[in-house]
């Protein structure tokens, strides 16, 4: 990629992240991103179709690393890795998660359903086989989301291993 294009995309993306934390996704306008990134409207639209496209790229950036190449990891290792990644990227995650951004939650829930749910059910929910699977999926996913939301709001941070234990104990 041309260095100028990469620099422009980074400026737009960084402006988007800054505004995400300052204003929140719903109150942010494309014009806000353009102004903060100091790019022209046509330049913005040459790289991104909308602020939704920026959000999609952010979700892809966050989730791609998390859920690929970890199929063989045990559930506790995988959960601790996810929690660590969320802590490391707290500026990106917190605003979207705590504001209950629908797109972000949908993408996160899809990843959790695909990659976490089967491992959690296998390791921690053996006695719940008589419950409807869609109820179990909902419980595992929403408990994860609420656990992370609680964690991100704590003044005294809990480490990833402890948070993993809390989550697993909630499921058992």
Backbone as JSON, one array per atom type, in Angstrom:
{
  "sequence": "XXXXXXXXXXXXXXXXXXXXXXXXXXXXXXXXXXXXXXXXXXXXXXXXXXXXXXXXXXXXXXXXXXXXXXXXXXXXXXXXXXXXXXXXXXXXXXXXXXXXXXXXXXXXXXXXXXXXXXXXXXXXXXXXXXXXXXXXXXXXXXXXXXXXXXXXXXXXXXXXXXXXXXXXXXXX",
  "N": [[0.85, -1.18, 0.0], [0.53, 2.2, -0.79], [2.44, 4.65, 0.93], [1.35, 7.15, 1.55], [-1.39, 6.71, 1.32], [-1.72, 4.79, 3.32], [-1.03, 6.35, 5.53], [-3.07, 8.27, 5.51], [-5.33, 6.63, 5.89], [-4.73, 5.65, 8.44], [-4.88, 8.05, 9.91], [-7.59, 8.71, 9.63], [-8.76, 6.46, 10.84], [-7.69, 6.66, 13.44], [-8.8, 9.08, 14.23], [-11.46, 8.32, 14.23], [-11.44, 6.42, 16.36], [-10.72, 8.11, 18.51], [-12.92, 9.86, 18.58], [-14.89, 8.0, 19.07], [-14.4, 7.33, 21.71], [-14.66, 9.85, 22.89], [-17.16, 11.0, 22.08], [-18.87, 8.91, 21.54], [-20.33, 6.34, 19.5], [-22.92, 6.72, 18.35], [-23.38, 9.49, 18.49], [-21.45, 10.54, 16.92], [-20.45, 12.01, 13.85], [-19.76, 11.65, 10.34], [-18.58, 13.97, 9.42], [-17.34, 14.9, 11.74], [-15.26, 13.05, 12.01], [-13.84, 13.56, 9.65], [-13.06, 16.23, 10.13], [-11.43, 15.97, 12.45], [-9.47, 14.18, 11.56], [-8.39, 15.7, 9.64], [-8.8, 15.62, 6.83], [-10.09, 15.7, 3.5], [-13.56, 15.56, 2.45], [-13.99, 13.99, 0.13], [-11.68, 12.48, 0.18], [-12.03, 10.98, 2.54], [-14.29, 9.43, 1.75], [-13.16, 8.05, -0.33], [-11.8, 6.09, 0.9], [-13.47, 4.95, 2.85], [-16.83, 3.93, 2.99], [-18.68, 4.83, 4.81], [-19.39, 5.75, 8.27], [-20.13, 3.42, 9.38], [-18.69, 1.56, 7.92], [-16.16, 2.06, 8.91], [-16.55, 1.19, 11.54], [-17.03, -1.49, 11.04], [-14.5, -2.26, 10.08], [-13.02, -1.83, 12.4], [-14.17, -3.76, 14.13], [-13.48, -6.08, 12.74], [-10.7, -5.88, 12.93], [-10.38, -6.11, 15.71], [-11.58, -8.64, 16.32], [-10.58, -10.56, 14.52], [-7.96, -11.35, 15.18], [-8.42, -12.49, 17.65], [-10.02, -14.86, 17.45], [-8.98, -16.59, 15.57], [-6.91, -19.31, 14.71], [-6.84, -20.47, 17.23], [-8.14, -22.74, 17.83], [-7.44, -25.1, 19.08], [-6.91, -24.48, 21.7], [-7.53, -24.73, 25.23], [-10.57, -23.92, 27.01], [-10.29, -22.11, 29.19], [-7.77, -20.95, 28.74], [-8.25, -19.75, 26.28], [-10.32, -17.94, 26.98], [-8.97, -16.3, 28.86], [-7.1, -15.19, 27.14], [-8.77, -13.73, 25.43], [-9.91, -11.89, 27.26], [-7.56, -10.54, 28.02], [-6.86, -9.39, 25.59], [-9.06, -7.7, 25.25], [-8.62, -5.98, 27.41], [-6.19, -4.83, 26.65], [-7.02, -3.5, 24.37], [-8.85, -1.71, 25.35], [-9.69, 0.94, 24.94], [-10.92, 0.76, 22.49], [-12.83, -1.22, 22.81], [-14.4, -0.68, 25.13], [-16.06, 1.67, 24.76], [-17.77, 0.87, 22.68], [-18.9, -1.51, 23.67], [-20.01, -0.77, 26.17], [-21.77, 1.19, 25.37], [-23.55, -0.33, 24.14], [-23.53, -0.86, 21.39], [-25.15, -1.93, 18.57], [-24.19, -3.23, 16.19], [-21.54, -3.94, 16.89], [-22.04, -5.6, 19.13], [-23.52, -7.64, 17.89], [-21.58, -8.73, 16.16], [-19.62, -9.55, 18.02], [-21.13, -11.38, 19.55], [-21.69, -13.31, 17.58], [-19.13, -14.33, 17.08], [-18.51, -15.34, 19.63], [-20.52, -17.27, 19.91], [-19.81, -19.06, 17.91], [-17.11, -19.78, 18.51], [-16.6, -19.9, 21.32], [-18.84, -20.91, 22.73], [-19.19, -23.79, 22.03], [-16.95, -24.94, 23.34], [-17.31, -24.15, 26.0], [-19.74, -25.39, 26.67], [-19.02, -28.07, 26.39], [-17.04, -28.34, 28.39], [-18.11, -27.24, 30.79], [-20.87, -27.36, 31.09], [-22.18, -29.8, 31.19], [-24.33, -31.04, 32.57], [-26.56, -29.75, 31.67], [-27.82, -30.48, 29.38], [-30.48, -31.0, 28.85], [-31.73, -28.64, 28.46], [-32.96, -26.13, 26.15], [-30.92, -25.57, 23.29], [-30.65, -23.0, 22.14], [-31.27, -21.36, 24.31], [-29.15, -21.95, 26.04], [-26.99, -21.0, 24.48], [-27.64, -18.28, 24.4], [-27.43, -17.69, 27.15], [-24.68, -18.25, 27.73], [-23.36, -16.43, 25.99], [-24.49, -13.87, 26.67], [-23.82, -13.76, 29.35], [-21.06, -13.66, 29.15], [-20.73, -11.16, 27.82], [-21.85, -9.43, 29.74], [-20.12, -9.92, 31.87], [-17.68, -8.94, 30.88], [-18.47, -6.26, 30.52], [-18.97, -5.48, 33.19], [-16.39, -5.81, 34.2], [-14.89, -3.91, 32.71], [-15.83, -1.59, 33.84], [-14.85, -1.49, 36.38], [-13.05, 0.08, 38.97], [-10.84, -0.86, 40.37], [-8.94, -2.99, 38.83], [-9.46, -6.36, 37.88], [-7.45, -9.19, 37.36], [-6.88, -11.08, 34.3], [-6.9, -13.89, 34.61], [-8.29, -14.26, 37.01], [-10.73, -13.11, 36.31], [-11.5, -14.9, 34.33], [-11.91, -17.17, 35.91], [-14.09, -16.24, 37.45], [-16.04, -16.0, 35.44], [-16.28, -18.65, 34.48], [-17.16, -19.9, 36.83], [-19.65, -18.7, 37.08], [-20.97, -19.98, 35.04], [-21.03, -22.66, 35.73]],
  "CA": [[0.0, 0.0, 0.0], [1.24, 3.47, -0.84], [2.61, 5.22, 2.28], [0.4, 8.26, 1.76], [-2.71, 6.11, 1.55], [-1.68, 4.18, 4.65], [-1.02, 7.45, 6.51], [-4.42, 8.85, 5.51], [-6.23, 5.67, 6.53], [-4.43, 5.66, 9.88], [-5.4, 9.3, 10.48], [-9.05, 8.56, 9.69], [-9.08, 5.43, 11.83], [-7.36, 7.21, 14.76], [-9.84, 10.08, 14.53], [-12.66, 7.55, 14.56], [-11.26, 5.89, 17.71], [-10.77, 9.23, 19.45], [-14.32, 10.3, 18.67], [-15.64, 6.91, 19.68], [-14.23, 7.48, 23.15], [-15.1, 11.19, 23.34], [-18.57, 11.28, 21.79], [-19.67, 7.7, 21.36], [-20.61, 6.04, 18.1], [-24.19, 7.28, 17.87], [-23.32, 10.95, 18.4], [-20.39, 10.9, 15.99], [-20.82, 12.16, 12.44], [-18.63, 11.54, 9.42], [-17.92, 15.27, 9.4], [-16.46, 14.95, 12.91], [-14.07, 12.26, 11.68], [-13.13, 14.33, 8.63], [-12.44, 17.39, 10.76], [-10.36, 15.56, 13.35], [-8.41, 13.55, 10.76], [-7.89, 16.75, 8.75], [-8.84, 15.15, 5.44], [-11.27, 16.17, 2.76], [-14.71, 14.64, 2.37], [-13.77, 13.02, -0.95], [-10.62, 11.57, 0.64], [-12.66, 10.04, 3.46], [-15.14, 8.5, 1.02], [-12.31, 7.22, -1.19], [-11.31, 4.98, 1.72], [-14.55, 4.35, 3.64], [-18.15, 4.29, 2.48], [-19.5, 5.41, 5.87], [-18.84, 5.46, 9.6], [-20.39, 2.0, 9.6], [-17.55, 0.84, 7.34], [-15.09, 2.2, 9.9], [-16.88, 0.3, 12.65], [-16.82, -2.85, 10.55], [-13.05, -2.5, 10.07], [-12.6, -1.93, 13.79], [-14.59, -5.08, 14.63], [-12.64, -7.08, 12.09], [-9.38, -5.73, 13.53], [-10.44, -6.64, 17.07], [-11.99, -10.03, 16.44], [-9.84, -11.48, 13.66], [-6.84, -11.86, 15.95], [-8.9, -13.24, 18.81], [-10.69, -16.13, 17.25], [-8.38, -17.42, 14.53], [-5.72, -20.04, 15.11], [-6.89, -20.85, 18.65], [-9.13, -23.79, 17.92], [-6.97, -26.18, 19.96], [-6.71, -23.99, 23.07], [-8.61, -25.06, 26.17], [-11.49, -22.8, 27.16], [-9.75, -21.12, 30.12], [-6.69, -20.25, 28.05], [-8.88, -18.92, 25.27], [-11.02, -16.85, 27.66], [-7.97, -15.38, 29.4], [-6.54, -14.47, 25.99], [-9.78, -12.75, 24.99], [-9.97, -10.83, 28.27], [-6.33, -9.75, 27.91], [-6.98, -8.59, 24.36], [-10.03, -6.64, 25.52], [-7.98, -5.0, 28.28], [-5.2, -4.14, 25.83], [-7.76, -2.66, 23.42], [-9.98, -1.18, 26.12], [-10.18, 2.16, 24.32], [-11.78, 0.39, 21.37], [-13.9, -2.11, 23.25], [-15.28, -0.14, 26.18], [-17.07, 2.58, 24.23], [-18.75, 0.11, 21.9], [-19.6, -2.47, 24.51], [-20.8, -0.1, 27.2], [-22.86, 1.92, 24.73], [-24.43, -1.36, 23.58], [-23.58, -0.69, 19.95], [-25.8, -3.12, 18.02], [-23.33, -3.94, 15.24], [-20.44, -4.51, 17.66], [-22.56, -6.72, 19.92], [-23.87, -8.72, 16.96], [-20.34, -9.36, 15.7], [-19.03, -10.23, 19.17], [-21.97, -12.53, 19.88], [-21.49, -14.34, 16.55], [-17.83, -14.96, 17.33], [-18.62, -16.12, 20.87], [-21.37, -18.43, 19.63], [-19.06, -19.99, 17.06], [-15.82, -20.23, 19.03], [-16.56, -20.11, 22.77], [-19.96, -21.73, 23.19], [-18.97, -25.24, 22.0], [-15.97, -25.32, 24.35], [-17.91, -23.95, 27.32], [-20.73, -26.45, 26.87], [-18.3, -29.33, 26.54], [-16.25, -28.38, 29.62], [-18.72, -26.72, 32.01], [-22.33, -27.39, 31.13], [-22.59, -31.18, 30.87], [-25.61, -31.4, 33.16], [-27.62, -28.87, 31.19], [-28.19, -30.95, 28.06], [-31.93, -31.06, 28.65], [-32.22, -27.28, 28.17], [-32.87, -25.79, 24.72], [-29.6, -25.07, 22.92], [-30.66, -21.55, 21.94], [-31.23, -20.76, 25.64], [-27.77, -22.08, 26.51], [-26.17, -20.05, 23.71], [-27.97, -16.94, 24.9], [-26.88, -17.56, 28.49], [-23.21, -18.2, 27.66], [-22.96, -15.2, 25.32], [-24.85, -12.67, 27.44], [-23.02, -13.77, 30.58], [-19.74, -13.17, 28.76], [-20.83, -9.72, 27.55], [-22.07, -8.73, 31.02], [-18.9, -10.06, 32.65], [-16.72, -7.96, 30.34], [-18.99, -4.92, 30.83], [-18.7, -5.26, 34.6], [-14.94, -5.72, 34.35], [-14.42, -2.64, 32.16], [-16.29, -0.5, 34.68], [-14.24, -1.57, 37.71], [-11.92, 0.98, 39.25], [-9.73, -1.75, 40.72], [-9.01, -4.03, 37.81], [-9.27, -7.77, 38.18], [-6.62, -9.74, 36.29], [-7.59, -11.92, 33.34], [-7.08, -15.24, 35.14], [-9.37, -14.18, 38.0], [-11.97, -12.88, 35.57], [-11.83, -16.18, 33.7], [-12.48, -18.01, 36.97], [-15.42, -15.71, 37.75], [-16.95, -16.33, 34.33], [-16.49, -20.11, 34.49], [-17.99, -20.21, 38.0], [-21.02, -18.29, 36.76], [-21.57, -20.96, 34.11], [-21.12, -24.0, 36.32]],
  "C": [[0.89, 1.24, 0.0], [1.29, 4.09, 0.56], [1.64, 6.35, 2.56], [-1.01, 7.75, 2.04], [-2.77, 5.51, 2.95], [-1.74, 5.26, 5.74], [-2.41, 8.08, 6.63], [-5.4, 7.93, 6.21], [-5.99, 5.61, 8.03], [-4.99, 6.9, 10.56], [-6.92, 9.22, 10.63], [-9.44, 7.58, 10.79], [-8.8, 5.94, 13.25], [-8.38, 8.27, 15.16], [-11.14, 9.38, 14.94], [-12.58, 7.0, 15.99], [-11.34, 6.98, 18.77], [-12.2, 9.69, 19.66], [-15.2, 9.24, 19.31], [-15.58, 7.03, 21.2], [-14.79, 8.8, 23.67], [-16.61, 11.4, 23.21], [-19.47, 10.05, 21.8], [-20.04, 7.55, 19.89], [-21.85, 6.76, 17.58], [-24.15, 8.78, 17.68], [-22.25, 11.44, 17.43], [-20.94, 11.01, 14.57], [-19.57, 11.98, 11.59], [-17.86, 12.86, 9.38], [-16.97, 15.45, 10.59], [-15.15, 14.21, 12.64], [-13.22, 13.01, 10.67], [-12.38, 15.51, 9.25], [-11.25, 16.99, 11.63], [-9.18, 14.94, 12.59], [-7.74, 14.55, 9.82], [-7.72, 16.24, 7.32], [-10.09, 15.71, 4.79], [-12.35, 15.1, 2.72], [-14.47, 13.58, 1.3], [-12.66, 12.02, -0.58], [-11.2, 10.53, 1.59], [-13.42, 8.99, 2.67], [-14.37, 7.66, 0.0], [-11.84, 5.98, -0.43], [-12.42, 4.24, 2.46], [-15.89, 4.84, 3.11], [-18.99, 5.04, 3.5], [-18.8, 5.2, 7.21], [-19.1, 4.0, 9.96], [-19.25, 1.14, 9.04], [-16.33, 0.93, 8.26], [-15.33, 1.26, 11.08], [-16.66, -1.15, 12.24], [-15.33, -3.2, 10.53], [-12.52, -2.65, 11.49], [-12.96, -3.3, 14.37], [-13.72, -6.18, 14.02], [-11.24, -7.07, 12.7], [-9.35, -6.35, 14.92], [-10.65, -8.15, 17.11], [-11.16, -11.02, 15.62], [-8.7, -12.15, 14.43], [-7.31, -12.81, 17.06], [-9.29, -14.67, 18.51], [-10.09, -17.0, 16.15], [-7.11, -18.06, 15.07], [-5.7, -20.49, 16.56], [-7.87, -22.0, 18.87], [-8.74, -24.89, 18.91], [-6.79, -25.76, 21.41], [-7.86, -24.44, 23.96], [-9.38, -23.78, 26.48], [-10.93, -21.73, 28.11], [-8.63, -20.31, 29.49], [-7.26, -19.29, 27.02], [-9.59, -17.72, 25.9], [-10.04, -15.84, 28.22], [-7.34, -14.56, 28.29], [-7.51, -13.38, 25.5], [-9.86, -11.59, 25.98], [-8.73, -9.94, 28.22], [-6.4, -8.84, 26.69], [-7.97, -7.44, 24.56], [-9.44, -5.57, 26.43], [-6.98, -4.16, 27.48], [-5.87, -3.15, 24.88], [-8.97, -2.01, 24.08], [-10.55, 0.09, 25.5], [-11.12, 1.87, 23.16], [-13.02, -0.37, 21.83], [-14.91, -1.42, 24.16], [-16.39, 0.74, 25.62], [-18.17, 1.82, 23.48], [-19.56, -0.84, 22.76], [-20.52, -1.78, 25.5], [-21.94, 0.74, 26.62], [-23.87, 0.97, 24.09], [-24.62, -1.18, 22.07], [-24.06, -2.0, 19.31], [-24.89, -3.91, 17.08], [-22.2, -4.65, 15.98], [-20.91, -5.73, 18.45], [-22.93, -7.91, 19.04], [-22.62, -9.48, 16.5], [-19.67, -10.15, 16.83], [-19.82, -11.48, 19.51], [-21.82, -13.66, 18.85], [-20.17, -15.07, 16.76], [-17.88, -15.84, 18.58], [-19.43, -17.4, 20.65], [-20.59, -19.5, 18.86], [-17.86, -20.59, 17.77], [-15.79, -20.56, 20.52], [-17.63, -21.09, 23.22], [-19.67, -23.23, 23.14], [-18.0, -25.72, 23.09], [-16.55, -25.22, 25.76], [-18.91, -25.06, 27.62], [-20.04, -27.78, 27.15], [-17.62, -29.43, 27.92], [-17.04, -28.05, 30.89], [-20.24, -26.89, 32.12], [-22.88, -28.77, 30.8], [-23.99, -31.51, 31.38], [-26.78, -30.58, 32.65], [-28.11, -29.27, 29.79], [-29.67, -31.01, 27.79], [-32.54, -29.68, 28.41], [-32.1, -26.99, 26.68], [-31.5, -25.16, 24.4], [-29.59, -23.56, 22.74], [-30.66, -20.79, 23.27], [-29.81, -20.82, 26.21], [-26.84, -21.12, 25.79], [-26.39, -18.64, 24.24], [-27.34, -16.71, 26.27], [-25.37, -17.4, 28.47], [-22.75, -16.87, 27.08], [-23.27, -13.97, 26.16], [-24.09, -12.61, 28.76], [-21.61, -13.28, 30.29], [-19.76, -11.65, 28.59], [-20.99, -8.94, 28.86], [-20.84, -8.82, 31.92], [-17.86, -9.05, 32.18], [-17.18, -6.54, 30.64], [-18.7, -4.56, 32.29], [-17.22, -4.98, 34.82], [-14.4, -4.37, 33.86], [-14.81, -1.44, 33.02], [-15.64, -0.48, 36.06], [-13.09, -0.58, 37.85], [-10.67, 0.17, 39.59], [-9.82, -2.96, 39.79], [-8.7, -5.41, 38.36], [-8.42, -8.33, 37.04], [-7.42, -10.75, 35.46], [-7.85, -13.33, 33.87], [-8.23, -15.27, 36.15], [-10.7, -13.98, 37.3], [-12.43, -14.15, 34.87], [-12.47, -17.11, 34.72], [-13.89, -17.55, 37.34], [-16.43, -16.16, 36.69], [-17.3, -17.82, 34.34], [-17.38, -20.5, 35.68], [-19.43, -19.78, 37.78], [-21.73, -19.33, 35.9], [-21.83, -22.31, 34.76], [-22.36, -24.2, 37.16]]
}
